[in-house]
Amino acid sequence: MYPTRRTVLTGLTTSAALLMALPAMTQEVTLNVLYNMPGFTKFHQPLAEEFEKNNPDVKINFLAPAANYTDGQAQVLRSAVTGDLPDVYFSGYNLTAELVHTLAPRGQITDLGPFIEAEGGQAFLDKNYSPNMAALGQIDGKQYGLPVNASSPILYINSELVKEAGADPAHMPDTMPELIALGAKIHQMHPDMAGMAYDIAGWPDDWLWQALIFEQGGKLVDEKTGKVAFDNEIGLNALKMIRQMAVEANAPTFDWDQARQQFGAGKTGFMVSTPAHVQTIEGLVGDRFTLTTATFPLDDKEKGGVPTGGNSAVILTQDKAKQEAAWNYLKWITGPEAQNVIVRITGYLPTNKNATGEAYLAPYYAEHPNVKTASLQADKSLPWAGYPGGDSVRIWRTQRDIIGTVMRGEVSPEDGLKQIVEQTNALME
């Protein structure tokens, strides 16, 4: 017997009613995630896999990582125009304000306030992050990001060369002029070596430049005028010190990878770099010499500080289901378990204050003092500043070219400062 039209319709109605009565099936959510630095795959991938294991309805799809923070920023800003933004992005602290000011008016970045309120509000932030750390993801009074990686510049020391020059690797000079003088002494003793390395002319962002301004107690931008704040003795002194490093201590002008290779080969007395390079540098050094680390010198002991490099995770998707999944991902990667993994792999500072306890990093720090060094200057860590006007990437590339000419002696520090100030102010307009 063939079904009649009535029986078919009755069957469809009954089936629809049964489907409505069943609980809604959970739909898998895929998050497209963009991070910077290909080397960070070594912690992003395992942490994503662990997150997926605990959240089987969420899939993390990593986009090809950007080479550095400036390239990542440019990529995201282009994607904002073409409409193919990632769902989650790991934004460099110094570029987050520019990102927010560009995307917020377009409704393309998510204020984390409602999610934080649902977790307990300020109590949630206080439980997990110090005020300084939480502030790294705050723009215009709103929490747009949660801090994932944090670093401040430290010294990597060839202990044997430093001892030969009459200094103590465990008590390095705590002012920049004294540090440069030590580098000069090492170079005098070994003319074929660099006494020190401060590879600012090849650094992909202005972190090392800000370090020289901040350690003197200076600022990047004057809040009242919106102009450069280092158009003074602080900026001039920073450029003079950069030139001194090259002339007196034979500091090279190449990029960080070459600087690390030279240091690892035993051809540099000490170098300034990120704590994220601890394991890489330990591998390069091997047993050639005794490697130690030390905090960054401060000329102004009261107002001086160091810029906090790294990134915070921001949510760009406006899809509600994806936002919920992304929020859970942000909580995971900034939580103590994930931070314990990240610090052990990279040497970064933990951004979650619970990660320093006995259950996580305390035993590791006891066994790896070179990693602990950055945490010793956490109280001097300042926000990695950005520039107003939405052109921070171009500003640094312009500044870096000028700094390179000063370091090589092609332009005087006085003329170099004038060029940096004029061109930076022009790009902020």
Secondary structure, DSSP 4 states (H G I P E B T S, - for coil): -PPPHHHHHHHHHHHHHHHHHSPPPPPPEEEEEE-B-GGGHHHHHHHHHHHHHH-TTEEEEEPPPBSSHHHHHHHHHHHHHHT---SEEEEEHHHHHHHHHHHGGGT-S---HHHHHHTTTHHHHHHH--HHHHHTTEETTEE-EEEEEEE--EEEEEHHHHHHTT-BTTB--SSHHHHHHHHHHHHHH-TTSEEEE--GGG-SSSHHHHHHHHTTT--SB-TTT-SBS--SHHHHHHHHHHHHHHHHH----S-HHHHHHHHHTT-EEEEEE-GGGHHHHHHHHTTSS-EEEEEPP-SSTTT--EEEEEEEEEE----HHHHHHHHHHHHHHTSHHHHHHHHHHH-PBPSSGGGGSTTTTHHHHHH-HHHHGGGGGGGGEEE----TTS-HHHHHHHHHHHHHHHHTTSS-HHHHHHHHHHHHHHHH-
